Amino acid sequence: MRLLLHRVIFVIFLIILWQGIFALNIWPDFLLPSPLSVGKTLIEGFKDGTFIIALGASFRRILLGYTITIIFGSLLGILIASNKIIDGIVGPFILALQSVPSVVWLPLALLWFPLGEAAIIFVVVLGGTWNMVINTITGIKNVQPVLIKAARTMGANKIQLFWKVILPDSVPHLITGMRLSWAFSWRALMAGELIGTGTGLGQILMWGRDMGNMSMVIAIMLLIGIIGCLTDNLIFKKLEEEVFARWGLNTQ
Amino acid sequence: MKIVVAKNVYKSFPQKSGHNLVVLKDINLTINKGEFVTLIGPSGCGKSTMLNIIAGLILPDKGRVLVNGKKVTSPGKDRVMVFQEGALFPWLTVLDNVMFGLKTNNIDNQTAYKRALEQLKAVHLHKFKDAYPHQLSGGMKQRVAIARALVMNPQILLMDEPFGALDEQTRLILHRELLEIWLKTRKTIVFVTHNIREAVKLSDRVIVFGIHPGRILKEFKISIPHPRPRGNQHLIKIENQILKILQQEVEKHMKIMGGKFGK
């Protein structure tokens, strides 16, 4: 509770500092808008529905892209982890792919998928998938051998070993993978929307830039940050903590 | 009546250096039905490997193990194993852990539930049936592991240093409980430990393993009835004999190693 209070005080301090710099009049309004004007833009954006439409468009994309990411990423991870030859050949490339920011695929994606929508979702999927793959592989490879032995002496067959031991023992890694993939997908979506077409948050931000409306740009930036923070803290962190506690692992 | 027969079992593991480490050499042993047999020896003598071979988790390079006259080629639910770390599934409750083996063998839920609960009562843990493993102490975890093995109603209980990680008091309590279960059910128990007192206190027969290569040095039959009193002269004599054999074996091995390093 005390920590929360301190955080609120910190945010108020930041806003006062911002207002103070604004009041010094070093930069013109269109370079540095005041907190008040950003606040107004936020309220108006929600009132006239622009932001709601933008949020809707962005969420539709990320939910679709993220669902594909999780399914495709975990299946690919399972395939790679269960076959040493595939792992040896493909493993290093997955790491290489992960280090490529997915937005660099966008120019190609726009050619492949003439509809901008599909191109952005493609970038979102590429943004999160590799992380999901890597965490799935780590999870499956780190299953405790003694658990497999125990299940085998109790008569578990290969299919049962997979569904009842290997998969559940990997769940903490899978959850971490899901959390990181969400963060990567969200970043990829925003990057994709800045370049691509449509009515998402990123596109409204670019539109604000084109209009020279920096209040709009900063308002959207705040929204992107708040949404990223809320989903991570309210959904993924809680889920991770719960799973780690149940599995008897340290939550850190 | 013989239940386990090992004939000329030989097992080696490849090392990083390219050499093969011979872990078991020409192991011949016979275990009778209802017998409590302990395999004892220094670390690396292959006693756990032998247990894994009987379980069917590891296959020998040469020789074979017969259980009830049939060659062991894979794990079977007539031989269930209890591990040192308990090896409980952390995502399952105590009850679900105990029901695991029954469910994998397609026993219906109701029967599985009834049998698991009964078994948990036998190890005095039915009140903890909904707890998760990480909420239990080391001794409680081992009790669950024993219940999980016994609920399968195996002919043979294989125990790989099951009390090795417990404190002395807890170990003594679990000794008593295991003996109670054994005297009641008369299951065949093959027990692995490096604790001499534990071996002599619990078993009908102690098989002493030597190291490099792992082989059988000597067998001791102990026919004193349970409960065996602490400080019994005969037991102490056997303990000392085993200690002497193992000390000689470890010293001999250290001399060989010392010689290698000396050059």
Interface residues (C-beta under 8 A of the other chain):
Chain A: Q144 V146 L147 K149 A150 A151 R152 T153 M154 G155 A156 N157 Q160 K164 V165 P168 D169 V171 R246 W247 G248
Chain B: N52 A55 G56 L57 P75 G76 K77 R79 V80 M81 F83 E85 A87 F89 P90 W91 F100 G101 T104 N105 Y132 P133 H134 R148 A149 M152 L158
